[in-house]
Amino acid sequence: MNARRAAFLAAALVLVLALTPRVLAGDYLSGEGDMLMISVWGEKELSQAVKVRPDGKITLPALGEIMAANMTPNELKNELTKHLRGIVKNAVVTVIVSEVTNNKVYVFGGGVSSGVYSLTQRTTLLQLLCQIGQQKPVPGTTPAPPGSPVNAQENTQIADWRNAYVIRNGQKIKLNFYDLFINGKMSDDIVIEPNDAIFIPAFRDRNVYVMGAVTTPKSIAYRDGLTVVEALLEAGGFTKFAQQNNTVIYRKSEKGDKKDLAIPVRVKDLINDGDLRQNTRLLPGDYVVVHESLF
């Protein structure tokens, strides 16, 4: 008898080792569409493959309907053992997830191509973002205000990583992908779970506008790391009437209930004294205004 039990357990172990890494994860929760191999030692009639129905239940002979969704294989094994107490003495139950279909994650938003991705193994947010691929190219740029020439640029990157987030069970659990995906801050990485939703928006305004006492007032297609000096140089630099230390960046508040920000920049001090603190990094939608002298 002991030899037969040992052989049964050995066979079950071989089946487990043949499964994918995702199925082997101890915290994997079964879900709709998953195929489960239920084995009860010495009871062929109770041992069979079953699929988790849309209502989360499975049906087994002598037991009827049993809830299986949102349970680990070990939890389901314990539940089945409990139900079998009045039917099989000292039941030895094995539950194996033989086919995983409850492994979808959903990516949406204007910053990347929306789609449904399957988790075939343990996957982190960074790994998933790399699977999604490059940000969507944009044909041209957003129209600039009247009178401002447009600097059209193909393949503009539009994903707003700072305002991206992960939704799990209706709650935002991870905000801002910028440091992770752009700066490589690995401590910000998290493990993605089935049914997670990843929202990656596009920048509402993908341009930076340079206006006032510059040679060529214009809109500039935003690129990551763009500074105020670079923007001024692309606009042809200052006119002879420019008050170089009276340059202001006007930036929309991230919260609609607050007033827009006005960030003063002393560009003359930056150029003459090397005060790099003045070389502010710009964000999409910024307006750089160089004021003119009256004389």
Backbone as a ProteinNet text record, in pm:
[ID]
protein_1_A
[PRIMARY]
MNARRAAFLAAALVLVLALTPRVLAGDYLSGEGDMLMISVWGEKELSQAVKVRPDGKITLPALGEIMAANMTPNELKNELTKHLRGIVKNAVVTVIVSEVTNNKVYVFGGGVSSGVYSLTQRTTLLQLLCQIGQQKPVPGTTPAPPGSPVNAQENTQIADWRNAYVIRNGQKIKLNFYDLFINGKMSDDIVIEPNDAIFIPAFRDRNVYVMGAVTTPKSIAYRDGLTVVEALLEAGGFTKFAQQNNTVIYRKSEKGDKKDLAIPVRVKDLINDGDLRQNTRLLPGDYVVVHESLF
[TERTIARY]
82.8	0	86.1	190.4	278.8	353	389.1	459.3	370.4	241.6	148.7	133	123.5	110.4	234.8	351.3	476.4	483.1	438.6	439.5	344	228.2	129.6	185.8	248.3	305.6	421.1	499.9	611	560.1	453.4	395.6	341.1	278	225.1	337.9	451	565.6	620.7	626	674.4	586.3	454.6	362.6	384.1	406.2	427.4	553.8	661.4	789.1	781.6	685	671.8	597.4	537.3	455.3	540.4	478.1	549	582.1	683	716.5	598.8	509.9	396.9	305.5	283.8	196.2	259.1	392.7	462.1	458.9	428.5	428.6	332	381	301.6	178.4	177	64.9	-27.8	-14.6	-100.5	-244.5	-334.2	-476.4	-547.5	-618.3	-692.2	-803.2	-836.9	-942.6	-1016.7	-1112.1	-1197.2	-1115.7	-1151.5	-1086.8	-966.5	-912.1	-797.9	-839	-747.6	-770.6	-698.3	-772.3	-717	-719.9	-609.4	-604.4	-624.4	-739.6	-773	-746.6	-661.3	-630.9	-658.6	-736	-762.1	-704.4	-604.7	-533.4	-628.1	-623.6	-706	-849.8	-886.1	-1026.2	-1030.9	-1032.4	-1031.1	-1153.9	-1267.5	-1390.9	-1387	-1308.2	-1298.9	-1180.2	-1100.2	-979.9	-1005.7	-999.7	-1024.6	-979.3	-974.7	-941.6	-1070.7	-1069.3	-1187.8	-1146.1	-1237.5	-1211.7	-1291.6	-1228.1	-1295.7	-1395.8	-1522.5	-1628.5	-1626.9	-1702.4	-1709.8	-1756.9	-1836	-1880.9	-1777.9	-1661.8	-1553.8	-1561.2	-1660.4	-1678.7	-1631.1	-1606.4	-1580.8	-1682.7	-1703	-1796.5	-1722	-1735.9	-1671	-1774.4	-1757.1	-1849.4	-1853.1	-1968.3	-1992.7	-1982.7	-1918.8	-1902.1	-1990.7	-2021.1	-2101.2	-2017.5	-2076.1	-2009	-1920.7	-1796.7	-1700	-1639	-1632.5	-1569.6	-1418.4	-1362.7	-1218.8	-1147.2	-1220.8	-1157.4	-1099.7	-991.6	-923.5	-870.3	-835.3	-774.4	-643.2	-544	-420.3	-445.4	-361.1	-377.4	-379	-296.6	-292	-421.6	-476.3	-602.9	-716.9	-719	-824.1	-807.7	-683.2	-658.2	-715.8	-690.4	-743.5	-895.5	-954.2	-1100.2	-1161.1	-1100.4	-1151.8	-1135.2	-1022	-998.7	-1106.4	-1144.6	-1249.2	-1382.9	-1418.1	-1545	-1547.5	-1429.9	-1422.1	-1420.1	-1417.6	-1404.4	-1514.3	-1635.7	-1744.9	-1756.4	-1668	-1676.2	-1554.6	-1435.7	-1311.3	-1233.4	-1193.8	-1118.3	-973.6	-924.1	-785.7	-751.9	-837.3	-818.1	-687	-613.4	-490.8	-521.8	-530.2	-573.3	-455.6	-447.1	-346.4	-418.4	-383.3	-440.3	-326	-334.7	-232.6	-300.6	-245.7	-294.8	-225.6	-297.5	-236	-240.6	-332.1	-341.8	-388	-311.7	-341.5	-399.8	-518.9	-577.2	-613.2	-616.4	-649.6	-522.4	-458.7	-328.6	-314.8	-425.7	-425.4	-403	-328.5	-317.4	-356.1	-404.8	-463.7	-388	-342.2	-266.3	-349.3	-368.7	-449.5	-402.5	-457.6	-417.4	-362.4	-353.6	-310.4	-161	-81.6	63.7	126.4	57.6	108.3	-6.6	26.1	-79.5	-148	-278.4	-353.2	-355.6	-362.2	-365.3	-380.2	-396.7	-406.6	-283.2	-215.9	-92.2	-110.3	-49.6	-57.5	68.8	50.4	162.9	192	301.8	339.2	437.4	485.3	576.9	574.4	650.7	658.2	707.6	629.2	658.9	651.4	753.6	753.7	701.6	674.6	626.7	727.8	856	958.7	961.4	953.5	953.2	833.4	718	598.6	612.1	666.2	684.4	779.3	880.1	971.7	900.9	806.6	729.4	640.1	584.8	495.2	568.6	699.2	780.9	788.9	831	854	723.4	734.6	617.8	569.1	439.8	378.6	438.4	473.9	519.2	402.7	433.3	328.9	358.3	266.2	287.7	277.3	390.5	389.4	370.8	327.9	312.5	178.6	147.6	23.7	28.1	-79.9	-78.9	-40.4	43.2	88.6	-10.7	1.8	-85.6	-68.2	-168.4	-160.4	-35.9	32.9	151.8	279.8	273	393.8	420.5	533.5	564.3	576.9	535.5	539.1	665.3	736.4	853.7	811.9	766.7	717.1	832.3	804.9	907.8	841.1	889.6	832.7	881	803.9	839.7	858.3	776.2	780.6	734	804.1	761.9	653.1	541.5	426.8	381	436.4	388.5	426.1	326.2	346.9	370.1	495	528.1	502.6	513.5	493	349	255.6	114.3	55.9	141.8	96.3	74.9	-9	-31.5	-82.7	-73.4	-123.7	-248.5	-354.3	-478.7	-490.2	-513.8	-534.4	-654.3	-751	-872.8	-938.1	-936.3	-1001.9	-922.4	-800	-719.1	-589.1	-546.6	-416.7	-307.2	-224.2	-122.2	18.1	36	167.5	149.2	204.7	194.5	332.2	335.4	456.5	561.8	574	671.5	802	813.5	925.1	1060.1	1075.4	1205.1	1241.2	1142.5	1167.8	1208	1125.1	1143.3	1244.6	1256.6	1348.3	1482.3	1477.3	1600.5	1656.1	1582.3	1633.2	1637.4	1543.6	1538.9	1467.4	1546.4	1490.4	1410.2	1435.5	1359.3	1212.3	1179.4	1040.4	965.1	1033.9	969.3	875.6	767.9	673.2	638.9	587	542.8	399.2	377.8	245.2	165.8	37.3	-49	-160.5	-217.2	-327.9	-440.9	-498.8	-610.2	-567	-436.6	-390.6	-419.7	-445.2	-463.7	-357.5	-288.9	-180.9	-224.4	-236.6	-279.9	-158.3	-134.8	-23	-79	-99.3	-159.6	-58.5	-109.4	-25	-18	87.5	93.9	-21.8	-88.5	-199	-147.6	-33.8	29.1	174.9	217.3	350.2	452.4	417.1	507.7	552.8	663.9	709.5	707.1	657.9	641.9	738.4	816	911.6	860.6	839	774.8	844.7	808.5	862.9	986.2	1085.4	1203.3	1306.7	1266.4	1359	1354.4	1457.4	1467.8	1353	1319.5	1212.6	1117.6	1014.6	916	858.6	850.9	811	765.8	704.7	677.2	782.6	823.2	927	870.3	887	840.6	917.9	844.8	909.9	992.2	1108	1189	1237.5	1258.1	1296.7	1429.6	1434.5	1556.3	1574.1	1476.9	1487.8	1497.1	1597.9	1617.5	1578.6	1568	1526.8	1630.3	1758.5	1861.7	1853.5	1833	1820.3	1701.1	1591.2	1472.6	1498.2	1568.2	1598.7	1690.6	1787.7	1878.7	1803.6	1709.4	1631.4	1543.4	1510.2	1430.7	1520.1	1647.1	1737.6	1805.4	1781.8	1844.4	1767.8	1827.6	1761.9	1771.2	1672.7	1685.4	1764	1799	1878	1796.2	1664.3	1579.9	1542.7	1595.5	1555.7	1611.2	1527.7	1574.4	1606.6	1731.8	1769	1742.3	1751.2	1723	1575.4	1495.6	1351.2	1281.3	1324.3	1263.3	1176.7	1057.1	963.5	909	905.3	841.1	701.4	600.6	463.4	422.8	382.8	355.2	217.6	139.8	7.9	20.5	-63.7	-63.7	-115.1	-56.4	-101.3	-241.8	-281.8	-416.1	-497.4	-610.5	-689.8	-737.9	-737.4	-790	-684.7	-563.8	-457.6	-422	-365.5	-325.4	-200.4	-181.4	-62	62.6	172.6	298.7	375	443.6	533.4	672.6	763.6	898.3	997.4	1052.9	1148.9	1283.2	1345.7	1476.2	1568.4	1683.7	1783	1887.8	1854.7	1939.4	2072.6	2074.4	2199.8	2298.2	2246.7	2333.5	2384.2	2301.8	2342.1	2456	2442.5	2543.3	2672.9	2660.7	2781	2847.8	2769	2825.1	2822.6	2766	2761.6	2668.6	2561.7	2467.3	2371.7	2412.4	2337.2	2199.7	2178.7	2047.1	1939.1	1980	1884.5	1843.3	1918.9	1889	1780.7	1661.2	1548.8	1509	1478.4	1425	1278.8	1241.8	1105.8	1017.7	886.9	788	696	632.4	539.2	432.5	403.9	304.2	358.8	488.7	549.6	553.8	536.5	556	677.3	777.3	895.7	881.4	866.5	842.7	959.9	1023.3	1134.1	1078.2	1083.2	1029.1	1125.2	1068.7	1148	1174.9	1287.8	1319.5	1245.3	1212.1	1141.5	1233.4	1364.4	1461	1564.6
-121.1	0	125.8	126.9	242.4	263.1	151.3	161	225.6	187.2	246.9	397.2	435.6	577.6	654	596	662.6	680.2	578.2	588.3	696.1	704.5	808	947.8	969.6	1100.7	1133.9	1031.3	1055.3	1097.3	1032.8	1069.2	1211.3	1247.3	1383.5	1485	1451.3	1542.6	1563.8	1456.6	1469.4	1563.6	1552.8	1641.7	1787	1811.1	1947.6	2005.9	1927.4	1977.7	2007.8	1947.5	1971.3	2097.9	2162.2	2279.5	2403.9	2510.7	2636.1	2700.9	2794.2	2864.5	2940	2991.1	3068.8	2979.6	2856.9	2766.7	2723.7	2713.2	2669.8	2774.5	2898	3003.1	2966.4	2968.4	2923.1	3006.9	3129.8	3217.7	3231	3143.2	3153	3122	3205.5	3188.3	3140.8	3030.7	2978.4	3075.2	3073	3161.6	3100.6	3173.5	3127.6	3073.8	2955	2896.6	2810.5	2818.6	2734.8	2587.4	2501.2	2357.6	2300.8	2229.2	2171.6	2019.9	1957.3	1811.5	1775.3	1715.1	1673.9	1523.5	1485.6	1343.6	1307.3	1200.6	1145.7	1004.6	982.4	855.2	738.5	641.4	521.7	537.8	654.7	680.5	734.5	643.3	685.3	768	732.4	804	950.6	980.1	1117.6	1192.8	1124.6	1186.3	1220.7	1347.5	1390.2	1533.1	1570.6	1708.2	1788.9	1905.5	1991.3	2133.8	2205.5	2345.2	2436.7	2544.4	2641.6	2718.4	2713.8	2777.2	2929.6	3002	3148.2	3193.1	3107.2	3143.8	3108.4	3055	3025.3	2887.3	2806.3	2675.5	2562.3	2446	2322.2	2218.8	2115.6	2009.2	1876.8	1806.2	1677.2	1573.1	1448.6	1341.7	1329	1307.7	1286.7	1415	1514.9	1640.3	1751	1743.9	1849.9	1972.6	2088.4	2213.7	2261.8	2297.2	2347	2476.2	2578.8	2704	2683.4	2719.2	2701.3	2830.8	2930.3	3055.6	3128.6	3200.5	3281	3195.9	3072.3	2982.7	2929.6	2913.4	2849.1	2698.8	2625.6	2480	2416.4	2466.3	2409.4	2437.2	2558.4	2591.2	2504.8	2483.9	2400.7	2256.2	2210.1	2073.7	2055.6	2152.5	2143.6	2146.5	2227.6	2236.8	2105.1	2042.9	1915.6	1804.1	1807.3	1706.8	1715.5	1837.3	1858.4	1801.6	1824.9	1776.6	1624	1563.9	1420	1337.4	1402.9	1330.7	1225.9	1256.5	1162.2	1060.1	1072	981.7	890.4	948.1	872.7	887.6	777.6	779.9	819.4	918.8	965.2	996.4	1075	1107.2	1181.3	1139.7	1207.4	1277.5	1408.5	1487.2	1565.2	1568.8	1650.2	1739.3	1867.2	1962.5	2023.2	2008.7	2062.3	2152.6	2271.1	2360.4	2317.8	2249.4	2194.7	2289.7	2386.4	2484.3	2617.2	2719.5	2852.1	2940.5	2992.1	3091.9	3219.8	3213	3329.5	3409.6	3456.7	3520.8	3646.3	3715	3830.6	3960.5	4052	4188.4	4282	4399.5	4490	4622.7	4662	4785.9	4881.6	5003.1	5098.9	5240.6	5334.9	5475.1	5524.2	5653.7	5709.7	5707.8	5673.5	5680.5	5561.5	5447.1	5326.1	5256.7	5157.9	5080.4	4992.5	5006.6	4927.4	4780.9	4690.6	4549.4	4464.1	4333.6	4234.8	4146.1	4130	4052.5	3933.4	3820.6	3699.1	3683.9	3651	3624.4	3474.8	3437.6	3296.4	3259	3358.9	3335.3	3459	3453	3568.2	3688.6	3796.2	3913.3	4039	4123.2	4250.1	4360.4	4474.9	4589.3	4628.4	4632.8	4670.4	4571.2	4443.5	4343.2	4360.7	4392.4	4411.7	4535.9	4644.4	4766.5	4741.7	4657.8	4624.9	4541.9	4456.8	4379.3	4469.2	4571.3	4662.2	4729.4	4756.7	4812.2	4963.1	5019.4	5162.6	5238.6	5361.9	5448.8	5478.8	5508.9	5530	5651.2	5636	5752.8	5846.1	5972	6071.9	6141.2	6141.7	6211.1	6361.8	6427.7	6572.2	6606.3	6727.1	6773	6840.6	6872.2	6942.4	7083.7	7131.9	7267.9	7371.6	7465.2	7570.8	7686	7778.3	7895.9	7978.5	8056.7	8137.8	8226.2	8231.2	8316.3	8246.8	8126.8	8055.5	7943.6	7949.9	7843.7	7709.3	7604.7	7470.7	7398.8	7342.5	7263.1	7116.7	7069.9	6932.3	6834.4	6726.3	6625.2	6488.6	6397	6263.5	6181.2	6076.7	5981.5	6047.9	6145.5	6208.1	6108.6	6102.1	6013.2	6082.2	6011.7	6078.9	6015.3	5902.5	5837.3	5921.2	5951.3	6030.3	5933.4	5892	5790.4	5839.7	5968.9	6021.4	6004.6	6004.7	5993.9	5855.9	5759.3	5621.8	5553	5448.6	5376.9	5235.5	5151.7	5014.2	5006.1	4944.8	4924.5	4776	4747.7	4609.1	4604.8	4524	4513.1	4649.4	4732.4	4862.3	4971.3	4940.9	5039.1	5067.2	5192.5	5227.2	5184.5	5089.1	5038.3	5085.9	5140.2	5188.3	5309.6	5423.5	5548.1	5588.7	5646.6	5707.5	5602.7	5576.2	5479.3	5545	5677.2	5749.1	5702.8	5702.5	5664.2	5520.1	5433.6	5293.1	5277.3	5327.9	5297.8	5388.9	5512.2	5606.6	5612.6	5617.6	5631.8	5500	5391.1	5260.9	5239	5297.9	5281.5	5149.1	5043	4908.6	4888.2	4969.4	4955.2	4991.4	5057.3	5093	4980.6	4872.5	4765.7	4684.2	4632.7	4547.6	4426.8	4323.2	4204.1	4226.8	4201.4	4215.5	4087.2	4102.6	3988.4	3980.6	3861.2	3848.8	3946.4	4000.6	4096.4	4237	4260.6	4397.9	4480	4608.2	4700.9	4808.8	4834.4	4933	5048.3	5165.5	5285	5372.7	5401.1	5485.6	5594.7	5714.3	5820.8	5887.4	5964.3	6048.5	6187.6	6258.8	6398.4	6474.1	6555.7	6634.2	6736.5	6792.1	6886.5	6845	6809.6	6753.9	6857.7	6984.6	7089.9	7177.5	7246.3	7354.8	7480.7	7589.6	7712.6	7819.5	7876.9	7982.9	8111.6	8213.9	8335.8	8458.3	8575.6	8700.8	8745.1	8795.1	8857.6	8754	8665.9	8570.3	8589.8	8543.1	8567.4	8503.9	8380.2	8309.4	8245	8313.8	8250.8	8125.3	8017.4	7892.5	7790.5	7682.8	7566	7460.4	7389.4	7287.6	7155.4	7051.6	6919	6876.1	6841.6	6804.7	6677.3	6675.1	6554.3	6547.5	6428.7	6411.1	6479.9	6558.1	6626.1	6764.8	6810.7	6942.8	7051.1	7140.5	7247.7	7381.9	7481.1	7613.2	7674.2	7650.2	7704.6	7640.3	7508.8	7441	7494.4	7518.5	7571.2	7711.2	7794	7930.4	7928.4	7837.8	7827.2	7782.5	7688.6	7645.1	7756.9	7853.1	7968.6	8081.5	8055.3	8154.8	8246.6	8224.8	8309.1	8438.5	8527	8651.6	8757.5	8845.5	8967.1	9070	9181.9	9283	9354.1	9335.6	9400.9	9306.5	9187.8	9088.6	9121.2	9104.4	9107	8962.4	8927.8	8787.1	8731	8816.4	8770.8	8780.8	8816.4	8824.2	8725.8	8600.2	8490.9	8410.3	8376.9	8306.9	8183.5	8071.3	7949.7	7943	7939.5	7925.1	7778.4	7717.1	7573	7547	7464.8	7429.5	7342.9	7370.7	7290.9	7151.4	7049.9	6912.8	6891.8	6977.4	6968.4	7087.5	7056.3	7161	7268.7	7241.7	7339.7	7440.7	7428.4	7520.9	7610.4	7728.5	7821.1	7769.1	7814.8	7777.7	7831.4	7764.1	7802.5	7900.9	7995.7	8088.5	8069.1	8016.5	7983.1	8082	8173.9	8270.6	8205.2	8246.1	8192.5	8310.1	8316.1	8422	8367.7	8375.7	8313.8	8385.7	8516.2	8591.1	8541.8	8516.6	8462.7	8323.9	8248.5	8115.4	8124.1	8216.5	8228.4	8289.7	8397.5	8470.3	8405.7	8354.4	8303.3	8151.3	8086	7939.5	7884.8	7958.8	7915.6	7812.4	7684.5	7579.3	7556.5	7608.3	7595	7662.8	7757.8	7831.7	7756.4	7650.7	7578.2	7473	7522.3	7437.9	7340.4	7217.7	7120.7	7152.7	7143.9	7177.5	7053.6	7078	6972.5	7002.9	6901.8	6928.1	7029.5	7122.6	7225.1	7350.4	7353.5	7473.8	7587.3	7709.3	7830.8	7903.8	7928.1	8003.8	8144.7	8243.2	8380.3	8467.7	8531	8622.4	8764.7	8837.3	8973.5	9071.3	9176.4	9277.8	9396.2	9459.6	9585.3	9699.2	9799.8	9915.5	10002.5	9987	10072.9	9986.1
0	0	0	86.1	91.9	-38.2	-104.5	-232.9	-338.1	-338.1	-435	-410	-282.4	-251	-294.3	-269.4	-308.7	-460	-533.5	-679.9	-728.6	-662	-698.5	-678.3	-562.6	-532.6	-625.3	-661.5	-754.1	-890.8	-937.1	-1066.6	-1064.5	-953.8	-940.9	-944.8	-880.2	-878.4	-1018.1	-1098.4	-1236.2	-1315.9	-1296.6	-1368.1	-1327.7	-1198.6	-1151.7	-1211.5	-1214.5	-1267	-1415.6	-1484.4	-1628.4	-1660.1	-1559.3	-1585	-1599.1	-1648.5	-1668.9	-1536.7	-1534	-1411.9	-1352.8	-1440.1	-1388.5	-1304.8	-1351.4	-1279.5	-1148.1	-1147	-1027.2	-917	-951.4	-849.6	-738.2	-614.7	-502.3	-478.3	-523.4	-495.8	-616.4	-715.7	-833.2	-795	-837.3	-808.8	-934.5	-924.2	-1038.2	-1077.7	-1205.9	-1253.4	-1370.2	-1421	-1530.2	-1646.5	-1693.2	-1809.4	-1778.4	-1657.8	-1621.7	-1618.5	-1662.8	-1657.5	-1535.5	-1452	-1329.7	-1337.6	-1297	-1285.7	-1139.1	-1109.8	-973.2	-961.3	-868.8	-848	-703	-682.8	-549.5	-548.3	-466.9	-469.5	-441.9	-535.6	-520.6	-561.2	-612.5	-649.8	-792.8	-890.1	-1029.8	-1066.6	-1008.4	-1043	-1000.2	-898.6	-848.3	-906.4	-987.4	-1044.3	-1190.6	-1222.5	-1360.5	-1382.4	-1510	-1547.6	-1555.3	-1496.9	-1497.6	-1533.3	-1594.3	-1630.1	-1537.8	-1494.4	-1409.7	-1495.3	-1453.7	-1530.2	-1511.1	-1594.1	-1578.3	-1441.1	-1372.5	-1238.1	-1130.7	-1174.8	-1080.6	-1018.8	-1058.6	-995.8	-1086.5	-1023.6	-1095.7	-1046.8	-1127.4	-1089.1	-1082.7	-969.8	-950.4	-908.3	-952.1	-910.6	-758.6	-706.8	-562.7	-481.5	-535.2	-461.2	-515.5	-644.2	-705	-734.4	-715.1	-749.8	-634.9	-669.4	-572	-626.5	-543.8	-585.9	-595.8	-712.9	-734.6	-769.4	-817.9	-858.1	-738.1	-763.9	-662.2	-547.4	-577.9	-479.6	-536	-449	-491.3	-501	-573.3	-578.3	-439.2	-349.1	-214.8	-138.4	-155.1	-88.4	-141.4	-272.8	-330.9	-286.3	-277	-229	-88.7	-0.6	136.2	138.3	50.3	44.3	-2.8	-104.8	-155	-51.6	18.2	122.9	229.9	264.1	364.7	316.9	188.3	135.2	119.8	107.1	84.5	212.7	328.1	454	474.3	434.5	453.1	342	239.1	123.7	114.9	134.1	123.1	253.3	309.9	434.4	406.2	480.6	466.1	319.6	256.2	114.1	91.3	-11.6	-54.5	-186.7	-183.1	-299	-355.6	-486.7	-555.6	-656.6	-656.9	-752.7	-833.2	-963.6	-1054	-1156.7	-1174.5	-1280.4	-1409	-1495.4	-1616	-1734.7	-1731.5	-1841	-1784.4	-1813.1	-1759.8	-1869.5	-1846.2	-1937.1	-1862.8	-1731.6	-1649.5	-1621.6	-1730.3	-1714.7	-1800.1	-1821.2	-1909.7	-1831.2	-1891.8	-1840.7	-1954.1	-1918.5	-2015.7	-2015.9	-2134	-2149.8	-2234.9	-2185.2	-2259.8	-2231.2	-2303.9	-2292.3	-2425.2	-2441.6	-2569.7	-2593.4	-2490.2	-2505.5	-2573.5	-2576.1	-2640.5	-2711	-2791.6	-2856	-2752.4	-2741.2	-2644.3	-2686	-2587.2	-2618.7	-2494.1	-2517	-2409.8	-2417.4	-2304.6	-2299.6	-2206.4	-2243	-2162.7	-2078.6	-1951.6	-1862.7	-1866.7	-1928.3	-1934.9	-1825	-1753	-1641.8	-1552.4	-1444.1	-1354.1	-1433.3	-1432.4	-1514.8	-1430.3	-1440.8	-1369.4	-1461.4	-1401.3	-1478.9	-1586	-1550.1	-1648.5	-1763.7	-1734.7	-1841.3	-1932.6	-1874.5	-1955.8	-2043	-1987.4	-2065.9	-2182.6	-2161.7	-2270.9	-2377.9	-2338	-2435.6	-2519.3	-2454.6	-2526.1	-2640.7	-2619.3	-2726.1	-2722	-2834.7	-2842.4	-2834.7	-2791.1	-2785.5	-2926.7	-2936	-3066.2	-3137.5	-3264.6	-3339.5	-3368.5	-3372.9	-3398	-3530.3	-3623.7	-3749.7	-3731	-3716.8	-3694.9	-3549.7	-3522.6	-3385.4	-3366.2	-3240.3	-3208.5	-3266.2	-3322.6	-3377.5	-3273.1	-3314.1	-3223.2	-3224.3	-3126.7	-3125.9	-3252.5	-3289.4	-3411.4	-3409.9	-3524.8	-3536.6	-3497.6	-3443.8	-3405	-3504.1	-3575.4	-3672.2	-3602	-3668.8	-3610.9	-3656.7	-3562	-3592.6	-3596.5	-3712.8	-3724.3	-3707.4	-3635	-3611.9	-3607.6	-3690.8	-3696.8	-3578.5	-3548.2	-3442.8	-3307.4	-3277.7	-3146	-3041.4	-2927.3	-2820.5	-2739	-2720.3	-2659	-2529.2	-2489.2	-2366.3	-2244.3	-2163	-2041.6	-1925.5	-1907.4	-1806.8	-1665.4	-1642.2	-1506.5	-1459.2	-1550.9	-1513.2	-1543.7	-1568.6	-1590.4	-1456	-1456.2	-1330.9	-1357.9	-1253.6	-1258	-1170.6	-1224.6	-1149.9	-1115.8	-987.8	-943.4	-848.4	-883.1	-802.3	-779.3	-884.2	-877.6	-808.1	-764.4	-692.5	-768.6	-766.3	-824.5	-726.2	-768.2	-676.7	-711.7	-830.2	-872.2	-960.7	-918.6	-993.5	-1045	-1163.9	-1219.4	-1256.9	-1388.4	-1438.5	-1482.5	-1468.2	-1529.5	-1476	-1344.7	-1288	-1322.4	-1326.9	-1359.6	-1505.5	-1597.4	-1739.2	-1807.5	-1760.5	-1824.4	-1750.5	-1617.5	-1539.2	-1486.8	-1506.4	-1465.1	-1315	-1241.7	-1096.2	-1064.9	-1047.6	-1036.2	-907.9	-806.5	-682	-701.8	-812.5	-842.1	-913	-946.9	-1022.8	-933.3	-991.2	-917.6	-1004.1	-941.8	-1014.7	-1063.4	-1191.4	-1250.4	-1226.7	-1195.6	-1169.7	-1274	-1294.5	-1389.7	-1358.1	-1464.6	-1459.3	-1417.9	-1402.8	-1383	-1508.6	-1490.5	-1602	-1591.9	-1702.7	-1705.5	-1794.4	-1735.1	-1808.4	-1836.6	-1965.8	-2007.2	-2097.2	-2044	-2124.7	-2217	-2309.2	-2393.8	-2333.1	-2364.3	-2323.1	-2387.1	-2309.4	-2364.2	-2465.6	-2439.1	-2531.2	-2543.5	-2662.9	-2681.3	-2723	-2718.3	-2761.4	-2645.9	-2666.4	-2580.8	-2667.4	-2612.1	-2690	-2640.2	-2733.6	-2700.1	-2763.2	-2680.9	-2728.5	-2671.2	-2724	-2671.2	-2748.2	-2677.3	-2738.8	-2780	-2873.4	-2933.9	-3084.8	-3152.5	-3296.6	-3374.1	-3338.5	-3409.1	-3309.5	-3266.8	-3177.4	-3244.6	-3170.6	-3234.8	-3131.6	-3179.6	-3096.6	-3127.7	-3024.7	-3037.9	-2989.6	-3068.6	-3027	-2903.3	-2798.6	-2673	-2688.6	-2623.8	-2610.6	-2467.5	-2419.3	-2280.6	-2251.6	-2142.2	-2101.7	-2161.5	-2240.2	-2302.6	-2195.3	-2207.9	-2110.5	-2170.4	-2084.3	-2129.8	-2224.1	-2198.8	-2287.5	-2424.8	-2430.5	-2559.7	-2637.2	-2567.3	-2633.8	-2688.6	-2610.1	-2655.5	-2776.7	-2776.8	-2891.5	-3016.1	-3001.6	-3117.3	-3170.7	-3084.7	-3128.1	-3178.6	-3198	-3256.5	-3157.3	-3026.6	-2925.2	-2902.6	-2821.2	-2782.2	-2892	-2893.4	-2973.2	-2890.4	-2952.3	-2881	-2773.4	-2776.4	-2675.5	-2559.2	-2561.3	-2461.3	-2322.8	-2222	-2083	-2043.9	-2059.8	-2047.2	-1907.4	-1806.8	-1671	-1635	-1733.9	-1712	-1806.5	-1797.1	-1872.8	-1776	-1820.5	-1731.8	-1803.4	-1729.2	-1779.3	-1718.5	-1802.7	-1756.8	-1775.6	-1665.5	-1665.8	-1605.7	-1674.2	-1623.2	-1499	-1401.7	-1280.2	-1310.7	-1244.5	-1264.8	-1209.8	-1113	-1056.9	-1107	-1162.5	-1224.8	-1130.8	-998.9	-904.6	-861.5	-916.7	-879.9	-998.1	-966.2	-1069.8	-1140.2	-1264.1	-1338.1	-1267.5	-1288.1	-1224.4	-1312.1	-1250.2	-1319.6	-1260.2	-1341.1	-1293.7	-1353.4	-1274.2	-1327.3	-1357.1	-1465.8	-1505.6	-1537.9	-1471.3	-1495.2	-1593	-1722.9	-1824.9	-1836.6	-1814.4	-1823	-1717.6	-1596.8	-1491.4	-1528.6	-1594.5	-1637.7	-1738.5	-1834.9	-1940.1	-1886.4	-1808.2	-1763.2	-1643	-1549.8	-1424.3	-1414.3	-1515.1	-1511.4	-1404.1	-1371.8	-1269.5	-1330.9	-1324.2	-1390	-1327.3	-1207.6	-1146.1	-1228.7	-1310	-1391.5	-1518.3	-1552.1	-1676.5	-1649.7	-1629.6	-1589.8	-1700.4	-1659.7	-1756.1	-1783.2	-1909.1	-1949.3	-1951	-1948.1	-1959.2	-2077.8	-2133.8	-2244.2	-2203.2	-2294.7	-2267.1	-2204.4	-2170.7	-2112.7	-2214.6	-2163.6	-2243	-2186.2	-2270.3	-2230.2	-2289	-2202	-2246.5	-2204.7	-2302.8	-2277.6	-2287.6	-2178.8	-2176.7	-2242.2	-2299.7	-2367	-2277.5	-2302.5	-2234.8	-2303.3	-2223.7	-2282.1	-2363.9	-2343.7	-2415	-2484.1
[MASK]
+++++++++++++++++++++++++++++++++++++++++++++++++++++++++++++++++++++++++++++++++++++++++++++++++++++++++++++++++++++++++++++++++++++++++++++++++++++++++++++++++++++++++++++++++++++++++++++++++++++++++++++++++++++++++++++++++++++++++++++++++++++++++++++++++++++++++++++++++++++++++++++++++++++++

